[in-house]
Amino acid sequence: MRSSARRLFLRWLGACAGLLAGPARGLAPRALEFPRDFGAHPQLRTEWWYATGYSLQADGRLMGFQLTFFRSRIDIAQSLTSRFAARQLIFAHVAVTDVQRGRIWHEQAIAREGFGIAQASENDTDVKLGRWHLRREGSAQTSTYRARLSGRQLGLDLVLHTTQPVLLQGQQGLSRKGPEARQASYYYSQPQLRAEGSLELRGQRSTVQGRAWLDHEWSEELLHPQAQGWDWIGINLDDGSALTAFRLRRADGSALWAGGSFRSPDGQRRNFAAHEVDMRALRQWTSPLSQARYPVQWQIDTPVGRHTVTALLDNQELDSRNSTGAFYWEGLSELTDTQGRRLGLGYLEMTGYAAPLKLN
């Protein structure tokens, strides 16, 4: 589908879904069941599988990578009988950051589910979009994820091995995302993944050996009407710990809701209440493309201490107008303590700075 036609198609779908979708239902607390909940949940509106990581190359360059598969239920199409009806959309992003060279590469794709082109299995993680694929193998306790994404300028062929158990976010996997109970998601993470494989940029292939983080989240209503977007971090600490923190943000920049978690190397987990997370911008960068101003350095206070998160490259904005319809910032970042000592690496995500984020 040509870019201009695709944008019009997505805007039409978004408008129709907003007008004709019924009120969102709250999510009930339940025990997540694996391997079933590794798979898709098409009865809910929004879902994504999201992996980020980093690798130190043989020549000393630090590379970051991000891949995301999204599934979106189109409410207006659910009652249509045509086999061509776009009941579910699958879209995907892949990005690679070369810190030393100050470059980021990004590609995206979108298709309606079906016809052997796009699919998301309900039985386990097995998401496909053309030649792009993310699949889980092994037992529920010892997962191995295989990811292959090949674009015009970049490609990833990765194997991600679990080294720690699944981390259930929120209250045993039910993560509150707003002041009302219906703003919630089912959400788990798989931090401290051992990453290996290859990365290709403009025809040049290099080896990947590093660490990664995978999130899987699905919901019926994620955003409160006042939410402009969110700020989120997922950091693999060098000692084996895992730190998550996020906030939902109003248009004036104030926090509407917040949360997160910390798991120590010995498996002890601490879930953060909304009032226990404070994220304050320390430095901002203005995108020459979208004109959005993104905080690229943060002070983050949680029950496990005060930390600083700093983008390793300011310009890690992604233009996804041909798939999700929005700009957002997604980039490799460093976590340091109050003395400036490095504690770990991970990803910072910021949405809703160029325009209010719309998921449905």
N, C-alpha and C positions, 0 to 999 in steps of 0.2 A: 504493500500500500504506500503510495507517495506521501511525503511528509505533510503537505498541506491538507490532503484528504484525510490522513490519519488524525491530524489535530481536530479537524471539524467533526470527524466520527466520534472521537473521545469527548469532545465538548457536548455533542448531542446526547451521548450515553449518560454523561454526568448530569446534564439538565433533566433528562427523563427520570433517572434514578432518584434525583432529589425531589421531583414532583410527585412521583408515583409510589415510592417506597413507603411501606407502613412504618409505624413507630418501632424503634429498635427495642428488643427485649433484653432484659438483664441476663447475665450469665450466672448460672448456678454453680456454687462450689462443687467440685467433684474430683475424684482421684484420677490423675492422668494415667492412661494405660499404654504401655509400650510393648510391642512396636506400633500398635494402631495409631497412637497420637504422634508418631513421627510422620504420618501421612497427612493427606489433605482433609479439610473439613468444609466441603462445598455448601453446606447448609448455612454457614456464616458468611458475612459479606466480604471480609478482608482477611488476607493471610499472606505471610511471607516467610521464606527461608533465607537467611542472611548470614554470609560468612565473610569475615575479614581476617587479614593476617599480614605477616611481614617476613622478609627473608633477607639475610645478609649475603650478597653475591660474592663470588670468588674474587672479584676485583675491588671488593670493599664497599660497593654501593649498597645502600639500604633501600629496599623496594617494599612498597605496601600494595596489597591487593584486596579488592572487594568484589563479591558477586552476590546478587540478590535475585531470587525468583519470587514474583508476586502472583497471587491469584485474587481476582475480584469478581464477585457475583453481581450480575446485572439484573436488578429486580424486574425491570419492565419486560425482560425477555423470558422470564420463568414460565409464563403461561402460553408462550408461543409453541406451536407444534412443528414448525419447520425444522428440519435437521440442520439448517444453516443459521438458526437463531444463535446469537452470541450470548448464551446463558452465563458462561464463565469466560473471562479473559485471563490469559497468562501473559505476563511480560517480565522482562529480565534486564538487569544492568550488570555490566562488568567494568571495572576500573583498575588501573595500575598507576601507582605513584612512584616516580624515580626522584628520591629526595635530593641527591647530590646534583642532578641535572635540572632540578626545578621544573619537572614536567609531570603532567597527569594525562593519561589516555583513558577514554571512556567510550563504550559502545552500548547500544540498547536494542531491544527487539520486542515485538508484541504480536499476538495472534489470538483468535478465538480458540477455545478448547475444542478438540476433535479432529477428525480426518487424518489422524496419525501425525499431525503437525505439532500440536500442543496438548499436553496432558499433565495431570497431577494425580497420582495414585492415592487412593484413600487407605491403602493397607500399610504403607511405609513411605519414607522419603524417596520419591521417584518422580522427579519433575523434569519435563522435557519441553523444549521450545525450539523446533527445527533441529539444528546440530548442537544446540546447547542442552546440557544435561547435568542434573545433580541427583545422585543415587546413594542410598545408605545400604551397607551390607553388614553382616555379622549379627551377634546377639544384641539384645537391648542394652547389655552392660558393657559390651566391647564393640562399639560402633566404628565403622570405617566409612567415610564419605568420599565418593569419587566425583569430581567435577571436571567437566570439559566444556569450555566456551571458546569459540573461535570466531573472531571478527575480521574486519578489513585490515586493521593495524595491530591488533593484539590478540593473544590467545593464552588461555590457562589450561593446563592439564595437571590436576592436583589430586593427591590422596591425603585425606585428613584423618589421623588416627586419634581416637579418644585416649586420654591418659587419666581422666577423672570421671566420676559418675555424672549423670545428668544433674544440672542445677535447676531446681524448680524456683522460679521467681514469684514474688508476692506470697500469698498464703497458699502454699502447696501447689503452685502453678496458676493460681488466679490472681492476676496483677491489676490492681486498681489504677485507673488512669484519669480520674476526675472526681469532683465533689459528689457526683451522683453515682449510685451503685451500678447503673447500666453502662457507665464508662469504664470498661474493664476488658481484659484480654486473658486468654490462656497463653502462658508464656513460659518457656524453658530455655536454658542456655547450655552450651557445651564448650566451656572455656578450656584453655591450655591444650588445645589440639596440636598434635605434632604434624607439621605440614611438610610434604615433600612432593616433588614433581618437576614441572618445567613451566617456564614463562616465555612467551614469544612477543617481541616488539619489532614491528616493521621487518619481519623475516629473520631476526636474530634471536636464537633460542638460548636460554640460560637455565641453570638449575635452581630450584626452589628448595630451601631447607630452613625451616623456621617454625613459628608458632601461629596458631589461628584461633578464632572464636566463632562459634555458630549460634545464632538465635533462631528460634521458630516461634511465631506469634500469630494468633488468629482471634478475631473478634467480630461482634455484631455492630457495636458502636464504640469507637476508640476515642473520639474527640468530643469534648464539651462544646456547646455553641460559642463560648467565649474563647476557646483555644485557638490561637494563631498558628501554633506549631509546637515543636518540642526540641529540647537539647538533651543529648544522651551520650554516655561513655560506656564502653566495655573494654576493660584493661586487664591483660595478662601480666601480673606482677612477676618479677624475676625469681621470687622465692616460691612460686607455685600458687600464690593466692589469686583470687579473681575479684575485681571490683566493678560493680555496676552502679550508675547513678543517672537519674533523669529528672526532668521537670517539664511540665506542660505550661505554656507561656501565653499570657494575654497579649493583646495588641500593644499595650503600653510597656511591655517587657517584664511585668511582674509575674511571679509564679502563681499559676492556678492550682497546680498539684505537683507532687514530687514523690520520689521513691528510689529504691535501689536495693542493693545487697552486697555483702562481702562474705567470701568463703576463704578460710585459711587453708594452708597446705595440708593440715590434718583432717580437713573435712568439716570443721565447725562453721556453721552458717549464721549470719546475722542479717535479718530483714529490716530495712529502714522504713520507718513511718514517714508520712508526708512532711511533718514538721521537723524531721531530723536531717533533711537534706537542704543545703543552701548552695546555690551556684551563682557566682558573681563574675561578671565579665571584667577582665583586666586589660585587654588590648583588642582592637577591632581592625578588620581589613575590609576594604570596599572592592567589590567585584567590578572589573571594567565591563563585563558582559551584562550582568543583570542590574548593576548599581546597588545591590543589596549589601548591607554592612553586617558582617559576621564577626562575632567574638571568637578570635583564634587563640586566645589564652584565657583560662578560667581559674578562679580559686574555688575549690569545692570542699565544703565542710560536711562531714558525715559522722556518725558515731565512732568510726574508726580513725578519725583524725582529719587534719587539714592537708589538702594536697593541691598541687598546681598541675593543670593539664595544658600543654602547649603544642600547637600544631607544628609539625616538622616542615611543613610547606604551607604558606598562607593560601595559595590558590589551589584548593582542592574542591572547588565548586563543580557540581555536575549539572549539565543542561539536559534534563530528561523530558523536555516538552514534547518529544515524539513518542513517549510511552506513558509516563504518569502525568504529564502535562505541567510539570513544575521544575523550578530550580531548587536544588538543595546542596548542602555542603557535607561532604563525607570524607574524612581524611585521617591518615596516620598521625598519631600524636604521642607525646611522651608524658608520663606521670612522674612528678618529682615531689620530694618532701619539702618541709619548710626551710631546709638548709640548701635546697637546690640539687640534692642528690637524686639521680635517676632511680626509680623503683620499678618501672615497667613500661611497656609499649602496648598500644591498642588503638582503637578508633573512636573518634568524636563525630557525632552526627548532629546536624542542625537543620531544621526545616521551618518553613513559614516566614523566612526573612525577605524574600523577594515579593511574595504575595501570600495571603492566608492559605494554609494547607487545606485541601479538600480531599477526603478519601472516598466519598460516595457520590 
